[in-house]
Amino acid sequence: MKKLLTLLIVGGLSLTLAACEWDEFDSPFADGADLESASNYMLVEINPAVEIFTDDDDIVISVAGQNEDAKTVISALDLEGLEAEEALERYLEEAYELGFLESEEATDDAPQEIFITSDDLEERGREFGESMRERAQKFMDEKGLGGLVSQGITDEVRDLAEEYDIAPGRMRMMVQIAENDDDLEIEDIIEMEHSDIMSMMRDHHQSLREEFTENMRENMRERANEMRERMQERRDNGNMPPFNGDDEDDTDEDNGDEDNGEGDNGGDDTDEEESDDDTTTSSGLSL
């Protein structure tokens, strides 16, 4: 009887541990029910674009990636339950580790940018957005990236905001709803109540979460690990900006084989083309 009891206890413990391991990165809000308590919305765009909902206390209750790069960044992060500023910093740190914050196209005239948009119709929303942008700018400065953080309002959205006398951040949300629903015109959305607008934002956010299956999360984690390793190797070797000079070592070896100099220009062209391919596929940046 004691042996049987011991087996049952051990078996139960094994099942519990297995369940904990499987759910290691599952959110406590995975069913999306707590989205009803969301009071703040934030969209963070680098090229990875991630949506973050928080409650009245600025605690993150839900996170969803809008594109593959964002899903890659959040694949190994558990941001729900954190204060918004801490969650934002962890997200930016992961994006930095994966190379998304060091675009090789960035220059002094066209620096790396982060856009952070929030619902700025009311003062509390404006203060929330401003504090998030300040935190992101501090992160960029501390990393020595020299980038800029702004609200990310396009001329089109700003013109619409001025035309309808609506805060730019709120208009950005309305435009996003129109982009997500072909049956809605911007004029229809402008006439909606705030509660209806937030409801539509939550519904779309929940659909993004449901798309992010455990299998997809695992695939994105593998991609993130590969990108992290490549970025670390570049930093260790001083091959920055990222995704430049992938085949530098190979090129040196080729040059060493060509004692007589300019023997095979084709090999150099191939190396350059492979490096260009890496720039596109590995970073996913389109700034």
Buried (B, 14 or more C-beta within 10 A) or exposed (E): EEEEEEEEEEEEEEEEEEEEEEEEBEBEBBEBEBBEBBBBBBBBBBBBBBBBBBBEEBBBBBBBBBBBBBBBBBBBBBBBEBEBBBBBBBBBBBBBBBBBBBBBEBEEEEBBBBBBBBBBBEEBBBEBBBBBBEBBBEBBEEBEBEBBBEBBBEEEBBEBBEEEEBBBBBBBBBBBBBEEBEEBEBEEBBEBEEEEBBBBBBBBBBEBBEEBEEEEBEBBBEBBBEBBEBBEEBBEEEBBBBBBBBBEEEBEEBBEEEEEEEEEEEBBEBBBEEBEEBBEEBBBBEB
